[in-house]
């Protein structure tokens, strides 16, 4: 006999195998950025080209700086996740709030990292659509991942999360 829709199987998962103790994120946020970057490339290639009118050396220098910043954010967050034994995947349980290191600067260093990478790629290839569509990437990630993550963290950690949320910016 099938379990009722609101019953949780003994292993703590829902009927489709997702953990109930996790944010309701359905689409991996990096895929959102990849999709928007794909759209930026396609618009530039097949629609209206929007070149970045800077010397190639300057564009490359900006891309390197943004790329290095992206790596700093990503690696800093990754180290803290590994040390705490947590998974960076937002659909997995969060046993504790990480509020040290890079998480004192931004609540979403991995998403900031990918946004910086999107900008770096745009500068490197000279495609301003990567920059113009960056707000779309951030907006979609906010709607599809950050809102569910924040609701989950508030429900799970209550006042502790609210204090952290109020003291550290979402982005930068």
Backbone as numpy.savetxt, mean C-alpha at the origin, in Angstrom:
# Nx Ny Nz CAx CAy CAz Cx Cy Cz
-23.61 -31.84 6.47 -24.46 -30.67 6.47 -23.56 -29.43 6.47
-23.89 -28.43 5.69 -23.10 -27.20 5.57 -23.28 -26.33 6.79
-22.23 -25.59 7.13 -22.29 -24.67 8.25 -23.16 -23.48 7.89
-23.83 -22.93 8.87 -24.61 -21.71 8.64 -23.67 -20.59 8.23
-24.14 -19.62 7.45 -23.25 -18.56 6.94 -22.48 -17.80 8.02
-23.06 -17.67 9.23 -22.37 -16.89 10.25 -21.51 -17.75 11.17
-21.47 -19.05 10.93 -20.65 -19.91 11.75 -19.21 -19.90 11.26
-18.28 -19.95 12.21 -16.86 -19.99 11.87 -16.37 -21.41 12.00
-15.72 -21.96 10.98 -15.14 -23.30 11.10 -14.12 -23.33 12.25
-13.78 -24.51 12.70 -12.90 -24.66 13.85 -11.52 -24.05 13.65
-11.05 -23.93 12.41 -9.71 -23.39 12.18 -9.67 -21.87 12.18
-10.79 -21.19 12.50 -10.81 -19.74 12.60 -10.95 -19.01 11.27
-11.28 -19.74 10.22 -11.44 -19.10 8.93 -12.91 -19.03 8.57
-13.23 -18.22 7.56 -14.58 -18.19 7.04 -14.73 -19.37 6.08
-15.92 -19.54 5.53 -16.16 -20.68 4.63 -15.28 -20.62 3.40
-14.88 -19.43 2.96 -14.02 -19.35 1.78 -12.54 -19.43 2.13
-12.21 -19.64 3.41 -10.83 -19.85 3.81 -10.13 -18.60 4.31
-10.75 -17.43 4.21 -10.12 -16.20 4.69 -10.24 -16.11 6.20
-9.27 -15.52 6.84 -9.30 -15.36 8.28 -10.32 -14.29 8.67
-11.08 -14.56 9.74 -12.01 -13.55 10.24 -11.24 -12.48 11.00
-10.09 -12.81 11.57 -9.28 -11.85 12.30 -8.32 -11.17 11.33
-8.87 -10.39 10.43 -8.05 -9.68 9.45 -8.89 -8.62 8.76
-8.20 -7.69 8.12 -8.89 -6.65 7.36 -9.54 -7.27 6.13
-10.66 -6.71 5.73 -11.41 -7.22 4.57 -10.84 -6.65 3.27
-9.57 -6.93 3.02 -8.90 -6.48 1.80 -8.98 -7.62 0.80
-9.55 -7.35 -0.35 -9.77 -8.39 -1.37 -8.76 -8.36 -2.50
-8.20 -7.19 -2.79 -7.27 -7.04 -3.91 -5.92 -6.63 -3.34
-4.85 -7.35 -3.66 -3.53 -6.95 -3.16 -3.19 -5.53 -3.64
-2.92 -4.62 -2.71 -2.64 -3.24 -3.09 -1.57 -3.06 -4.16
-0.48 -3.86 -4.17 0.48 -3.67 -5.26 -0.14 -3.86 -6.64
-1.16 -4.71 -6.75 -1.81 -4.90 -8.05 -2.56 -3.65 -8.49
-3.06 -2.88 -7.53 -3.74 -1.62 -7.86 -2.74 -0.68 -8.51
-1.57 -0.55 -7.91 -0.53 0.31 -8.48 -0.11 -0.19 -9.87
0.07 -1.50 -10.00 0.46 -2.06 -11.31 -0.60 -1.77 -12.36
-1.87 -1.91 -12.00 -2.95 -1.64 -12.96 -2.95 -0.17 -13.39
-2.78 0.72 -12.44 -2.77 2.15 -12.78 -1.54 2.47 -13.63
-0.39 1.89 -13.30 0.80 2.12 -14.12 0.62 1.57 -15.52
-0.07 0.44 -15.64 -0.38 -0.10 -16.96 -1.26 0.84 -17.75
-2.24 1.44 -17.07 -3.11 2.42 -17.73 -2.31 3.64 -18.15
-1.40 4.09 -17.28 -0.56 5.25 -17.61 0.29 4.97 -18.85
0.87 3.81 -18.89 1.68 3.43 -20.05 0.83 3.39 -21.32
-0.36 2.77 -21.23 -1.24 2.64 -22.40 -1.73 4.00 -22.89
-2.11 4.88 -21.98 -2.57 6.21 -22.37 -1.45 6.94 -23.10
-0.24 6.86 -22.55 0.91 7.53 -23.15 1.23 6.95 -24.53
1.16 5.65 -24.63 1.56 4.95 -25.87 0.49 5.03 -26.96
-0.76 4.85 -26.58 -1.83 4.74 -27.58 -2.82 5.90 -27.58
-2.73 6.76 -26.59 -3.66 7.89 -26.49 -2.91 9.20 -26.64
-2.87 9.94 -25.57 -2.22 11.24 -25.57 -0.89 11.12 -24.83
0.20 11.29 -25.56 1.52 11.25 -24.92 1.67 12.45 -24.00
2.25 12.20 -22.84 2.48 13.27 -21.87 3.92 13.12 -21.36
4.86 13.58 -22.18 6.27 13.41 -21.80 6.68 14.35 -20.67
7.69 13.94 -19.92 8.29 14.80 -18.91 9.43 15.53 -19.62
9.25 16.82 -19.74 10.16 17.64 -20.53 11.37 18.09 -19.71
12.18 17.13 -19.30 13.42 17.39 -18.58 14.53 16.61 -19.26
15.75 17.07 -19.10 16.90 16.35 -19.60 16.91 14.92 -19.04
17.30 13.98 -19.87 17.29 12.57 -19.46 18.12 12.34 -18.19
19.26 13.03 -18.08 20.10 12.89 -16.88 19.39 13.36 -15.62
18.67 14.46 -15.71 17.91 14.97 -14.56 16.79 13.99 -14.21
16.07 13.51 -15.23 15.00 12.53 -14.98 15.56 11.29 -14.30
16.70 10.82 -14.78 17.31 9.63 -14.20 17.72 9.89 -12.76
18.29 11.06 -12.49 18.68 11.41 -11.12 17.49 11.44 -10.18
16.40 12.05 -10.63 15.18 12.10 -9.81 14.65 10.68 -9.60
14.69 9.88 -10.64 14.20 8.49 -10.53 15.04 7.70 -9.53
16.34 7.89 -9.54 17.22 7.17 -8.61 16.91 7.58 -7.16
16.77 8.89 -6.93 16.46 9.37 -5.57 15.12 8.80 -5.10
14.09 8.89 -5.95 12.78 8.35 -5.58 12.83 6.84 -5.37
13.58 6.15 -6.23 13.71 4.70 -6.10 14.40 4.31 -4.80
15.44 5.05 -4.43 16.13 4.77 -3.17 15.23 5.05 -1.97
14.49 6.15 -2.02 13.52 6.42 -0.95 12.48 5.31 -0.85
12.03 4.84 -2.00 11.07 3.74 -2.04 11.63 2.51 -1.32
12.89 2.19 -1.63 13.53 1.03 -0.98 13.68 1.23 0.52
14.01 2.44 0.96 14.14 2.72 2.39 12.82 2.45 3.10
11.72 2.97 2.54 10.41 2.75 3.15 10.05 1.27 3.17
10.25 0.60 2.04 9.88 -0.81 1.94 10.71 -1.69 2.87
12.02 -1.53 2.84 12.89 -2.36 3.66 12.71 -2.08 5.15
12.53 -0.80 5.50 12.31 -0.46 6.90 11.04 -1.13 7.44
9.98 -1.06 6.66 8.73 -1.71 7.08 8.89 -3.22 7.12
9.56 -3.77 6.12 9.75 -5.22 6.07 10.51 -5.75 7.26
11.55 -5.04 7.67 12.33 -5.46 8.84 11.46 -5.47 10.09
10.64 -4.43 10.26 9.78 -4.37 11.44 8.72 -5.47 11.42
8.20 -5.77 10.25 7.23 -6.88 10.16 7.90 -8.19 10.53
9.08 -8.41 9.99 9.79 -9.67 10.25 10.12 -9.79 11.74
10.61 -8.71 12.35 10.95 -8.74 13.78 9.74 -9.02 14.66
8.58 -8.52 14.26 7.37 -8.72 15.07 6.67 -10.03 14.75
7.14 -10.73 13.72 6.52 -12.00 13.34 5.21 -11.84 12.59
4.95 -10.64 12.09 3.70 -10.38 11.38 3.88 -10.56 9.88
2.76 -10.75 9.23 2.74 -10.80 7.77 2.38 -9.42 7.24
3.06 -8.95 6.19 2.69 -7.66 5.61 1.41 -7.73 4.78
0.91 -8.91 4.54 -0.32 -9.07 3.76 -1.51 -8.58 4.58
-2.24 -7.59 4.07 -3.29 -6.97 4.89 -4.48 -7.87 5.18
-4.63 -8.98 4.49 -5.76 -9.88 4.72 -5.43 -10.94 5.76
-4.24 -10.84 6.37 -3.86 -11.76 7.45 -3.97 -11.04 8.79
-4.11 -11.80 9.88 -4.27 -11.18 11.20 -3.11 -10.26 11.59
-3.44 -9.23 12.34 -2.45 -8.31 12.90 -2.43 -8.54 14.40
-1.36 -9.15 14.93 -1.32 -9.41 16.37 -0.97 -8.19 17.21
-0.31 -7.20 16.62 0.04 -5.99 17.37 0.24 -4.83 16.40
0.09 -3.63 16.92 0.31 -2.43 16.12 1.80 -2.12 16.15
2.39 -1.97 14.98 3.79 -1.55 14.89 3.80 -0.02 14.84
4.46 0.60 15.81 4.46 2.06 15.88 5.86 2.62 16.04
6.87 1.82 15.76 8.25 2.27 15.87 8.85 2.42 14.47
10.08 2.91 14.43 10.78 3.03 13.15 10.02 3.87 12.15
9.94 3.38 10.94 9.28 4.10 9.84 7.80 4.34 10.14
7.22 3.51 11.02 5.80 3.67 11.38 5.56 4.86 12.31
6.62 5.57 12.70 6.46 6.84 13.42 6.28 7.99 12.43
6.62 7.73 11.16 6.54 8.76 10.11 5.26 8.62 9.30
4.88 7.38 9.02 3.68 7.11 8.21 3.05 5.80 8.68
1.73 5.75 8.64 1.03 4.52 9.00 1.06 3.51 7.86
1.46 3.94 6.66 1.42 3.08 5.48 2.72 3.14 4.67
3.84 2.77 5.28 5.11 2.91 4.57 5.22 2.04 3.32
4.56 0.91 3.30 4.65 0.06 2.10 3.90 0.69 0.93
2.77 1.31 1.20 2.03 1.97 0.12 2.76 3.24 -0.33
3.36 3.95 0.62 4.18 5.10 0.25 5.34 4.64 -0.63
5.93 3.51 -0.27 7.03 2.95 -1.05 6.62 2.67 -2.49
5.48 2.06 -2.68 5.03 1.74 -4.04 4.68 3.02 -4.80
4.12 4.01 -4.11 3.82 5.29 -4.76 5.11 5.96 -5.21
6.14 5.93 -4.36 7.43 6.49 -4.76 8.01 5.73 -5.95
7.83 4.42 -5.97 8.31 3.62 -7.10 7.57 3.99 -8.38
6.26 4.22 -8.28 5.48 4.63 -9.45 6.02 5.95 -9.99
6.28 6.89 -9.11 6.83 8.18 -9.54 8.23 8.00 -10.15
9.05 7.15 -9.52 10.39 6.90 -10.04 10.35 6.33 -11.45
9.47 5.38 -11.67 9.34 4.78 -13.01 8.89 5.83 -14.01
7.94 6.65 -13.62 7.47 7.71 -14.51 8.59 8.64 -14.93
9.40 9.07 -13.95 10.53 9.94 -14.29 11.55 9.21 -15.17
11.84 8.00 -14.82 12.87 7.26 -15.58 12.48 7.10 -17.04
11.22 6.76 -17.31 10.81 6.53 -18.70 10.26 7.79 -19.35
10.18 8.88 -18.58 9.72 10.14 -19.15 8.24 10.20 -19.44
7.43 9.49 -18.65 5.99 9.43 -18.86 5.28 10.11 -17.69
4.79 11.32 -17.93 4.13 12.09 -16.88 2.78 11.50 -16.46
2.22 10.60 -17.26 0.97 9.95 -16.84 1.17 9.16 -15.55
2.37 8.62 -15.33 2.65 7.90 -14.09 2.47 8.84 -12.89
2.87 10.10 -13.07 2.72 11.09 -12.01 1.29 11.60 -11.94
0.70 11.86 -13.09 -0.67 12.39 -13.12 -1.68 11.41 -12.53
-1.42 10.12 -12.69 -2.35 9.11 -12.18 -1.98 8.60 -10.79
-0.94 9.16 -10.19 -0.57 8.76 -8.83 -1.70 9.01 -7.83
-2.43 10.14 -7.90 -3.58 10.29 -7.00 -4.63 9.20 -7.19
-4.80 8.71 -8.41 -5.75 7.61 -8.63 -5.27 6.34 -7.93
-3.97 6.05 -8.03 -3.42 4.89 -7.33 -3.67 5.00 -5.83
-3.34 6.15 -5.28 -3.50 6.35 -3.84 -4.96 6.31 -3.42
-5.82 6.90 -4.23 -7.25 6.88 -3.92 -7.83 5.48 -3.94
-7.45 4.71 -4.95 -7.94 3.33 -5.03 -7.41 2.48 -3.89
-6.14 2.64 -3.54 -5.58 1.88 -2.42 -6.27 2.29 -1.12
-6.57 3.57 -0.99 -7.30 4.02 0.19 -8.65 3.31 0.29
-9.39 3.32 -0.81 -10.73 2.71 -0.80 -10.69 1.20 -0.63
-9.77 0.53 -1.34 -9.75 -0.92 -1.38 -8.96 -1.58 -0.25
-8.02 -0.85 0.35 -7.19 -1.48 1.38 -7.15 -0.69 2.69
-6.83 0.59 2.61 -6.61 1.34 3.84 -7.89 1.47 4.67
-9.01 1.80 4.04 -10.26 1.91 4.82 -10.58 0.60 5.54
-10.55 -0.56 4.84 -10.81 -1.80 5.58 -9.76 -2.10 6.65
-8.49 -1.77 6.37 -7.45 -2.00 7.36 -7.68 -1.15 8.60
-8.00 0.13 8.40 -8.22 1.02 9.53 -9.44 0.60 10.35
-10.49 0.18 9.67 -11.69 -0.29 10.40 -11.35 -1.53 11.22
-10.60 -2.45 10.64 -10.19 -3.67 11.34 -9.34 -3.33 12.56
-8.34 -2.47 12.37 -7.44 -2.13 13.47 -8.17 -1.39 14.59
-9.10 -0.53 14.23 -9.88 0.18 15.25 -10.76 -0.80 16.03
-11.39 -1.73 15.31 -12.24 -2.72 15.99 -11.42 -3.64 16.89
-10.24 -4.01 16.44 -9.42 -4.96 17.20 -8.68 -4.30 18.36
-8.09 -3.12 18.13 -7.23 -2.52 19.14 -7.84 -1.31 19.84
-8.97 -0.82 19.35 -9.69 0.26 20.02 -8.88 1.51 20.26
-8.90 1.97 21.51 -8.26 3.23 21.90 -6.77 3.26 21.57
-6.11 2.13 21.71 -4.68 2.06 21.40 -4.42 2.43 19.94
-5.22 1.89 19.03 -5.07 2.23 17.62 -5.47 3.67 17.36
-6.53 4.14 17.98 -6.98 5.52 17.77 -5.90 6.53 18.19
-5.21 6.25 19.29 -4.12 7.14 19.72 -3.00 7.14 18.67
-2.67 5.95 18.17 -1.63 5.86 17.13 -2.08 6.58 15.87
-3.30 6.33 15.44 -3.85 6.96 14.23 -3.82 8.48 14.34
-4.15 8.98 15.52 -4.19 10.43 15.71 -2.81 11.06 15.81
-1.78 10.26 16.05 -0.44 10.82 16.22 0.46 10.64 15.00
0.07 9.79 14.05 0.91 9.52 12.86 0.05 9.68 11.62
0.56 10.39 10.65 -0.19 10.62 9.41 -0.37 9.35 8.60
-1.43 9.32 7.82 -1.71 8.18 6.96 -0.61 8.03 5.90
-0.23 9.13 5.31 0.76 9.10 4.22 2.10 9.63 4.72
2.29 10.91 4.65 3.55 11.53 5.11 3.25 12.80 5.89
